[in-house]
C-alpha cells in the first residue's frame, strides 16, 4: 500500500498491449504502476479469484495515485 517500501516488477508485452494499458490508465486518471498495484492487492484479497469488474481496481488505483502525488 502507499507509503510502504516498493519493489520492482518487470514484464515484456507487445507494443499493442503497452499502448492499450497506457490508454486505459490515462482514460481513467491513474498511473500504470498504481493500476498494477491495485490489481495485485485486490487479487490477493480475493484469494486469486477473478475481479468482478475494472471499476474497483480503478478506484483503488486512483487512491494509490493520489497518495503518491501527495508524498512528492
Backbone atoms as SQL, in Angstrom:
CREATE TABLE atoms (id INTEGER PRIMARY KEY, chain TEXT, resi INTEGER, resn TEXT, atom TEXT, x REAL, y REAL, z REAL);
INSERT INTO atoms VALUES
  (1, 'A', 1, 'UNK', 'N', 0.840, -1.168, 0.000),
  (2, 'A', 1, 'UNK', 'CA', 0.000, 0.000, 0.000),
  (3, 'A', 1, 'UNK', 'C', 0.893, 1.241, 0.000),
  (4, 'A', 2, 'UNK', 'N', 0.369, 2.382, -0.333),
  (5, 'A', 2, 'UNK', 'CA', 1.175, 3.600, -0.391),
  (6, 'A', 2, 'UNK', 'C', 1.941, 3.842, 0.904),
  (7, 'A', 3, 'UNK', 'N', 3.162, 4.322, 0.775),
  (8, 'A', 3, 'UNK', 'CA', 3.997, 4.616, 1.923),
  (9, 'A', 3, 'UNK', 'C', 4.875, 3.451, 2.352),
  (10, 'A', 4, 'UNK', 'N', 4.580, 2.260, 1.875),
  (11, 'A', 4, 'UNK', 'CA', 5.375, 1.090, 2.211),
  (12, 'A', 4, 'UNK', 'C', 6.566, 1.005, 1.264),
  (13, 'A', 5, 'UNK', 'N', 7.579, 0.208, 1.624),
  (14, 'A', 5, 'UNK', 'CA', 8.699, 0.008, 0.694),
  (15, 'A', 5, 'UNK', 'C', 8.175, -0.525, -0.642),
  (16, 'A', 6, 'UNK', 'N', 8.875, -0.206, -1.703),
  (17, 'A', 6, 'UNK', 'CA', 8.438, -0.646, -3.028),
  (18, 'A', 6, 'UNK', 'C', 9.428, -1.639, -3.616),
  (19, 'A', 7, 'UNK', 'N', 8.937, -2.477, -4.488),
  (20, 'A', 7, 'UNK', 'CA', 9.764, -3.422, -5.216),
  (21, 'A', 7, 'UNK', 'C', 9.473, -3.260, -6.686),
  (22, 'A', 8, 'UNK', 'N', 10.413, -3.633, -7.526),
  (23, 'A', 8, 'UNK', 'CA', 10.239, -3.558, -8.972),
  (24, 'A', 8, 'UNK', 'C', 9.595, -4.831, -9.499),
  (25, 'A', 9, 'UNK', 'N', 8.770, -4.663, -10.515),
  (26, 'A', 9, 'UNK', 'CA', 8.153, -5.775, -11.221),
  (27, 'A', 9, 'UNK', 'C', 8.290, -5.453, -12.696),
  (28, 'A', 10, 'UNK', 'N', 8.793, -6.392, -13.450),
  (29, 'A', 10, 'UNK', 'CA', 9.051, -6.133, -14.863),
  (30, 'A', 10, 'UNK', 'C', 8.296, -7.140, -15.721),
  (31, 'A', 11, 'UNK', 'N', 7.830, -6.667, -16.860),
  (32, 'A', 11, 'UNK', 'CA', 7.141, -7.555, -17.794),
  (33, 'A', 11, 'UNK', 'C', 7.430, -7.093, -19.214),
  (34, 'A', 12, 'UNK', 'N', 7.457, -8.025, -20.117),
  (35, 'A', 12, 'UNK', 'CA', 7.617, -7.713, -21.536),
  (36, 'A', 12, 'UNK', 'C', 6.271, -7.940, -22.203),
  (37, 'A', 13, 'UNK', 'N', 5.783, -6.909, -22.887),
  (38, 'A', 13, 'UNK', 'CA', 4.493, -7.004, -23.571),
  (39, 'A', 13, 'UNK', 'C', 4.642, -6.464, -24.985),
  (40, 'A', 14, 'UNK', 'N', 3.678, -6.786, -25.814),
  (41, 'A', 14, 'UNK', 'CA', 3.704, -6.284, -27.188),
  (42, 'A', 14, 'UNK', 'C', 3.468, -4.766, -27.186),
  (43, 'A', 15, 'UNK', 'N', 3.897, -4.086, -28.244),
  (44, 'A', 15, 'UNK', 'CA', 3.630, -2.648, -28.341),
  (45, 'A', 15, 'UNK', 'C', 2.135, -2.336, -28.252),
  (46, 'A', 16, 'UNK', 'N', 1.301, -3.218, -28.809),
  (47, 'A', 16, 'UNK', 'CA', -0.150, -3.005, -28.768),
  (48, 'A', 16, 'UNK', 'C', -0.680, -3.084, -27.334),
  (49, 'A', 17, 'UNK', 'N', -0.183, -4.053, -26.584),
  (50, 'A', 17, 'UNK', 'CA', -0.615, -4.203, -25.194),
  (51, 'A', 17, 'UNK', 'C', -0.165, -3.003, -24.360),
  (52, 'A', 18, 'UNK', 'N', 1.067, -2.552, -24.578),
  (53, 'A', 18, 'UNK', 'CA', 1.565, -1.387, -23.853),
  (54, 'A', 18, 'UNK', 'C', 0.695, -0.173, -24.144),
  (55, 'A', 19, 'UNK', 'N', 0.394, 0.040, -25.414),
  (56, 'A', 19, 'UNK', 'CA', -0.442, 1.173, -25.809),
  (57, 'A', 19, 'UNK', 'C', -1.827, 1.072, -25.158),
  (58, 'A', 20, 'UNK', 'N', -2.390, -0.127, -25.154),
  (59, 'A', 20, 'UNK', 'CA', -3.713, -0.330, -24.564),
  (60, 'A', 20, 'UNK', 'C', -3.708, -0.055, -23.057),
  (61, 'A', 21, 'UNK', 'N', -2.700, -0.557, -22.359),
  (62, 'A', 21, 'UNK', 'CA', -2.599, -0.314, -20.918),
  (63, 'A', 21, 'UNK', 'C', -2.503, 1.180, -20.632),
  (64, 'A', 22, 'UNK', 'N', -1.600, 1.854, -21.331),
  (65, 'A', 22, 'UNK', 'CA', -1.399, 3.280, -21.068),
  (66, 'A', 22, 'UNK', 'C', -2.623, 4.099, -21.428),
  (67, 'A', 23, 'UNK', 'N', -3.312, 3.740, -22.499),
  (68, 'A', 23, 'UNK', 'CA', -4.537, 4.444, -22.885),
  (69, 'A', 23, 'UNK', 'C', -5.627, 4.234, -21.836),
  (70, 'A', 24, 'UNK', 'N', -5.765, 3.005, -21.347),
  (71, 'A', 24, 'UNK', 'CA', -6.754, 2.710, -20.310),
  (72, 'A', 24, 'UNK', 'C', -6.470, 3.536, -19.060),
  (73, 'A', 25, 'UNK', 'N', -5.223, 3.534, -18.632),
  (74, 'A', 25, 'UNK', 'CA', -4.856, 4.275, -17.413),
  (75, 'A', 25, 'UNK', 'C', -5.081, 5.773, -17.588),
  (76, 'A', 26, 'UNK', 'N', -4.699, 6.311, -18.731),
  (77, 'A', 26, 'UNK', 'CA', -4.901, 7.732, -18.987),
  (78, 'A', 26, 'UNK', 'C', -6.394, 8.078, -18.981),
  (79, 'A', 27, 'UNK', 'N', -7.197, 7.237, -19.596),
  (80, 'A', 27, 'UNK', 'CA', -8.645, 7.487, -19.664),
  (81, 'A', 27, 'UNK', 'C', -9.292, 7.482, -18.281),
  (82, 'A', 28, 'UNK', 'N', -8.687, 6.750, -17.343),
  (83, 'A', 28, 'UNK', 'CA', -9.263, 6.639, -16.007),
  (84, 'A', 28, 'UNK', 'C', -8.503, 7.452, -14.958),
  (85, 'A', 29, 'UNK', 'N', -7.509, 8.213, -15.395),
  (86, 'A', 29, 'UNK', 'CA', -6.798, 9.116, -14.489),
  (87, 'A', 29, 'UNK', 'C', -5.936, 8.435, -13.451),
  (88, 'A', 30, 'UNK', 'N', -5.337, 7.317, -13.824),
  (89, 'A', 30, 'UNK', 'CA', -4.457, 6.606, -12.900),
  (90, 'A', 30, 'UNK', 'C', -3.126, 6.327, -13.588),
  (91, 'A', 31, 'UNK', 'N', -2.117, 6.047, -12.789),
  (92, 'A', 31, 'UNK', 'CA', -0.847, 5.642, -13.365),
  (93, 'A', 31, 'UNK', 'C', -0.866, 4.137, -13.600),
  (94, 'A', 32, 'UNK', 'N', -0.045, 3.694, -14.519),
  (95, 'A', 32, 'UNK', 'CA', 0.071, 2.264, -14.798),
  (96, 'A', 32, 'UNK', 'C', 0.529, 1.528, -13.540),
  (97, 'A', 33, 'UNK', 'N', 1.497, 2.089, -12.851),
  (98, 'A', 33, 'UNK', 'CA', 2.024, 1.462, -11.648),
  (99, 'A', 33, 'UNK', 'C', 0.933, 1.290, -10.597),
  (100, 'A', 34, 'UNK', 'N', 0.122, 2.319, -10.401),
  (101, 'A', 34, 'UNK', 'CA', -0.967, 2.229, -9.424),
  (102, 'A', 34, 'UNK', 'C', -1.992, 1.185, -9.846),
  (103, 'A', 35, 'UNK', 'N', -2.256, 1.087, -11.138),
  (104, 'A', 35, 'UNK', 'CA', -3.224, 0.109, -11.624),
  (105, 'A', 35, 'UNK', 'C', -2.726, -1.318, -11.389),
  (106, 'A', 36, 'UNK', 'N', -1.446, -1.544, -11.635),
  (107, 'A', 36, 'UNK', 'CA', -0.875, -2.874, -11.388),
  (108, 'A', 36, 'UNK', 'C', -0.904, -3.180, -9.890),
  (109, 'A', 37, 'UNK', 'N', -0.531, -2.199, -9.069),
  (110, 'A', 37, 'UNK', 'CA', -0.539, -2.410, -7.622),
  (111, 'A', 37, 'UNK', 'C', -1.953, -2.693, -7.119),
  (112, 'A', 38, 'UNK', 'N', -2.904, -1.896, -7.554),
  (113, 'A', 38, 'UNK', 'CA', -4.290, -2.090, -7.122),
  (114, 'A', 38, 'UNK', 'C', -4.800, -3.465, -7.537),
  (115, 'A', 39, 'UNK', 'N', -4.521, -3.857, -8.760),
  (116, 'A', 39, 'UNK', 'CA', -4.972, -5.168, -9.239),
  (117, 'A', 39, 'UNK', 'C', -4.372, -6.291, -8.402),
  (118, 'A', 40, 'UNK', 'N', -3.095, -6.189, -8.097),
  (119, 'A', 40, 'UNK', 'CA', -2.440, -7.209, -7.276),
  (120, 'A', 40, 'UNK', 'C', -3.020, -7.285, -5.878),
  (121, 'A', 41, 'UNK', 'N', -3.266, -6.132, -5.269),
  (122, 'A', 41, 'UNK', 'CA', -3.847, -6.116, -3.931),
  (123, 'A', 41, 'UNK', 'C', -5.244, -6.725, -3.924),
  (124, 'A', 42, 'UNK', 'N', -6.048, -6.373, -4.924),
  (125, 'A', 42, 'UNK', 'CA', -7.412, -6.907, -4.990),
  (126, 'A', 42, 'UNK', 'C', -7.416, -8.405, -5.278),
  (127, 'A', 43, 'UNK', 'N', -6.526, -8.864, -6.147),
  (128, 'A', 43, 'UNK', 'CA', -6.432, -10.302, -6.417),
  (129, 'A', 43, 'UNK', 'C', -6.022, -11.060, -5.152),
  (130, 'A', 44, 'UNK', 'N', -5.125, -10.475, -4.394),
  (131, 'A', 44, 'UNK', 'CA', -4.697, -11.099, -3.146),
  (132, 'A', 44, 'UNK', 'C', -5.858, -11.186, -2.159),
  (133, 'A', 45, 'UNK', 'N', -6.618, -10.101, -2.027),
  (134, 'A', 45, 'UNK', 'CA', -7.788, -10.081, -1.140),
  (135, 'A', 45, 'UNK', 'C', -8.793, -11.170, -1.507),
  (136, 'A', 46, 'UNK', 'N', -8.909, -11.425, -2.782),
  (137, 'A', 46, 'UNK', 'CA', -9.908, -12.374, -3.271),
  (138, 'A', 46, 'UNK', 'C', -9.367, -13.804, -3.370),
  (139, 'A', 47, 'UNK', 'N', -8.193, -14.019, -2.838),
  (140, 'A', 47, 'UNK', 'CA', -7.634, -15.368, -2.842),
  (141, 'A', 47, 'UNK', 'C', -7.389, -15.916, -4.244),
  (142, 'A', 48, 'UNK', 'N', -7.091, -15.027, -5.184),
  (143, 'A', 48, 'UNK', 'CA', -6.807, -15.448, -6.547),
  (144, 'A', 48, 'UNK', 'C', -8.033, -15.554, -7.442),
  (145, 'A', 49, 'UNK', 'N', -9.227, -15.296, -6.880),
  (146, 'A', 49, 'UNK', 'CA', -10.431, -15.326, -7.724),
  (147, 'A', 49, 'UNK', 'C', -10.429, -14.118, -8.651),
  (148, 'A', 50, 'UNK', 'N', -11.151, -14.214, -9.740),
  (149, 'A', 50, 'UNK', 'CA', -11.236, -13.127, -10.723),
  (150, 'A', 50, 'UNK', 'C', -11.868, -11.886, -10.101),
  (151, 'A', 51, 'UNK', 'N', -11.461, -10.722, -10.587),
  (152, 'A', 51, 'UNK', 'CA', -12.100, -9.472, -10.171),
  (153, 'A', 51, 'UNK', 'C', -13.443, -9.357, -10.871),
  (154, 'A', 52, 'UNK', 'N', -14.429, -8.795, -10.177),
  (155, 'A', 52, 'UNK', 'CA', -15.755, -8.659, -10.765),
  (156, 'A', 52, 'UNK', 'C', -15.769, -7.670, -11.926),
  (157, 'A', 53, 'UNK', 'N', -15.071, -6.569, -11.753),
  (158, 'A', 53, 'UNK', 'CA', -15.023, -5.551, -12.804),
  (159, 'A', 53, 'UNK', 'C', -13.781, -4.688, -12.622),
  (160, 'A', 54, 'UNK', 'N', -13.542, -3.836, -13.586),
  (161, 'A', 54, 'UNK', 'CA', -12.375, -2.949, -13.515),
  (162, 'A', 54, 'UNK', 'C', -12.602, -1.771, -12.576),
  (163, 'A', 55, 'UNK', 'N', -13.845, -1.428, -12.302),
  (164, 'A', 55, 'UNK', 'CA', -14.140, -0.226, -11.524),
  (165, 'A', 55, 'UNK', 'C', -13.499, -0.257, -10.140),
  (166, 'A', 56, 'UNK', 'N', -13.534, -1.382, -9.470),
  (167, 'A', 56, 'UNK', 'CA', -12.939, -1.485, -8.140),
  (168, 'A', 56, 'UNK', 'C', -11.437, -1.257, -8.207),
  (169, 'A', 57, 'UNK', 'N', -10.784, -1.853, -9.178),
  (170, 'A', 57, 'UNK', 'CA', -9.336, -1.685, -9.331),
  (171, 'A', 57, 'UNK', 'C', -8.996, -0.244, -9.685),
  (172, 'A', 58, 'UNK', 'N', -9.800, 0.379, -10.549),
  (173, 'A', 58, 'UNK', 'CA', -9.551, 1.772, -10.924),
  (174, 'A', 58, 'UNK', 'C', -9.730, 2.690, -9.710),
  (175, 'A', 59, 'UNK', 'N', -10.759, 2.462, -8.909),
  (176, 'A', 59, 'UNK', 'CA', -10.966, 3.283, -7.703),
  (177, 'A', 59, 'UNK', 'C', -9.776, 3.179, -6.755),
  (178, 'A', 60, 'UNK', 'N', -9.300, 1.968, -6.521),
  (179, 'A', 60, 'UNK', 'CA', -8.141, 1.792, -5.649),
  (180, 'A', 60, 'UNK', 'C', -6.898, 2.411, -6.276),
  (181, 'A', 61, 'UNK', 'N', -6.723, 2.259, -7.584),
  (182, 'A', 61, 'UNK', 'CA', -5.575, 2.852, -8.271),
  (183, 'A', 61, 'UNK', 'C', -5.589, 4.370, -8.142),
  (184, 'A', 62, 'UNK', 'N', -6.767, 4.983, -8.191),
  (185, 'A', 62, 'UNK', 'CA', -6.859, 6.438, -8.012),
  (186, 'A', 62, 'UNK', 'C', -6.383, 6.846, -6.615),
  (187, 'A', 63, 'UNK', 'N', -6.767, 6.077, -5.609),
  (188, 'A', 63, 'UNK', 'CA', -6.321, 6.372, -4.242),
  (189, 'A', 63, 'UNK', 'C', -4.809, 6.239, -4.137),
  (190, 'A', 64, 'UNK', 'N', -4.255, 5.196, -4.734),
  (191, 'A', 64, 'UNK', 'CA', -2.805, 4.989, -4.709),
  (192, 'A', 64, 'UNK', 'C', -2.100, 6.136, -5.435),
  (193, 'A', 65, 'UNK', 'N', -2.608, 6.515, -6.603),
  (194, 'A', 65, 'UNK', 'CA', -2.020, 7.612, -7.369),
  (195, 'A', 65, 'UNK', 'C', -2.044, 8.906, -6.551),
  (196, 'A', 66, 'UNK', 'N', -3.167, 9.206, -5.949),
  (197, 'A', 66, 'UNK', 'CA', -3.304, 10.430, -5.135),
  (198, 'A', 66, 'UNK', 'C', -2.318, 10.442, -3.991),
  (199, 'A', 67, 'UNK', 'N', -2.189, 9.317, -3.289),
  (200, 'A', 67, 'UNK', 'CA', -1.250, 9.240, -2.173),
  (201, 'A', 67, 'UNK', 'C', 0.187, 9.445, -2.635),
  (202, 'A', 68, 'UNK', 'N', 0.534, 8.882, -3.780),
  (203, 'A', 68, 'UNK', 'CA', 1.905, 9.042, -4.287),
  (204, 'A', 68, 'UNK', 'C', 2.193, 10.494, -4.635),
  (205, 'A', 69, 'UNK', 'N', 1.236, 11.164, -5.261),
  (206, 'A', 69, 'UNK', 'CA', 1.449, 12.569, -5.631),
  (207, 'A', 69, 'UNK', 'C', 1.516, 13.458, -4.395),
  (208, 'A', 70, 'UNK', 'N', 0.807, 13.125, -3.337),
  (209, 'A', 70, 'UNK', 'CA', 0.869, 13.893, -2.089),
  (210, 'A', 70, 'UNK', 'C', 2.245, 13.829, -1.463),
  (211, 'A', 71, 'UNK', 'N', 2.907, 12.672, -1.590),
  (212, 'A', 71, 'UNK', 'CA', 4.232, 12.494, -0.979),
  (213, 'A', 71, 'UNK', 'C', 5.328, 13.232, -1.733),
  (214, 'A', 72, 'UNK', 'N', 5.090, 13.584, -2.988),
  (215, 'A', 72, 'UNK', 'CA', 6.145, 14.222, -3.784),
  (216, 'A', 72, 'UNK', 'C', 6.295, 15.662, -3.446);
